[in-house]
Amino acid sequence: MILHSAPCAMPVRWSGLRPRWFFAIPNNKYQILTRFKNVKCEHCQMIIWRQLWSIWPHAVKFNVTACLTAAPIRGKLPGMAADVLCFDDLERYLLLKNGNYLYRIPFRGTEAVLKLYYGSRSRLRYLAGTISNYAEGQTSFMPRARRENELKCLKIWREAGFRVFDTYDDAVIEGLPAGGYLLFEYIPAMKLNAYFGDESFPLEHRLETYRRFLGEWHRRHDLAVRSREPRLVHENGDLKHVMMLDDAFLYFDFEMSYRSGRHVADYVSREILAYLKSLGKIVGPERFPLFLQETLQHYAGIDLLEHTHRLMFSHPHPILRLARRFDYRFRARARKPFSKYHVARRLHDMLQGQS
């Protein structure tokens, strides 16, 4: 990977260069740079020179291209344009391939996560997903639209006081489609699904963490309902999309969201069921009743918890109500112990037992 900041139109490309070895400090700043025949821009040469000079003790031992790859970038120089990152082999940084592509790349002396929205899906799959999403009241499934929606959601969540990943908007990845990727900060942290399922952590510590999460969870739900903001609902929400930091919870994956402000309470109930469904699978049938009891005691929105049962079993829309009855009766997945139907029914029964 090579990083340069330059206003020139011609990108600096390093593929095909023959590595050379250097064992002496040059007398002038162009002695090394003239060996790279395809670097014509004087501004680019000066930037490369400064990067080389910052790591010169290592440059006498290693290949110059490798030194540039490892060069520490301590912010941009004044007046520079966007950073341009060039990768000869992006695949070696692959972090996750799940429809999208995630890469963990070196960036400015540390690491960042590159998210490419053009993934392994076909155009027909994007189109079918968009049609299905619109029928369910969700935003588009197309790559550029998912990126734009994620940026909007990140801004809304951040302004509401919830921790999300920061993005680097002043960097360009050469060779990738403009508007088809985002560069996120990299934070190594444990996800909630791994934490709650890890028996090496004391149960009381996990319950205390869950209580803290419930307070923040309800605050966001309450804000979403009062402001009628559907993008404050985690459409793809479950415990594997929440990380634990020292003083906060970090949320991610906002490619799609709901569209209508009239049905935010329904969307919140869906999210509640999705989170509790994933929690049940993580902690297992023996621990799940305990976590459900903690939910009833520490989640302040009892009306939203009760609404989950109405949403699944007595929806006001007759067609949806009939469809869910058929789904619950004839679909094998709907009758699993931690299906949304069973979670909603258990919540309802526990609430009725407390009243």
DASUL-V353611 format. One record per run of one state. SS is the DSSP state (@ for helix, = for strand, . for the rest). FROM is the first residue (numbers start at 1). TO is the last residue. Records with the same first field share a line. If there is no record, write none. Layout:
SS->FROM-TO, FROM-TO
This chain:
.->1-1, 6-32, 36-41, 55-55, 60-63, 71-82, 87-89, 98-100, 108-109, 117-122, 136-137, 139-142, 160-162, 165-166, 168-170, 174-180, 186-189, 197-202, 228-229, 233-238, 245-248, 252-257, 259-263, 299-301, 314-317, 331-331, 336-339, 355-355
=->2-5, 83-86, 94-97, 101-107, 110-116, 138-138, 163-164, 167-167, 171-173, 181-185, 190-191, 242-244, 249-251, 258-258
@->33-35, 42-54, 56-59, 64-70, 90-93, 123-135, 143-159, 192-196, 203-227, 230-232, 239-241, 264-298, 302-313, 318-330, 332-335, 340-354
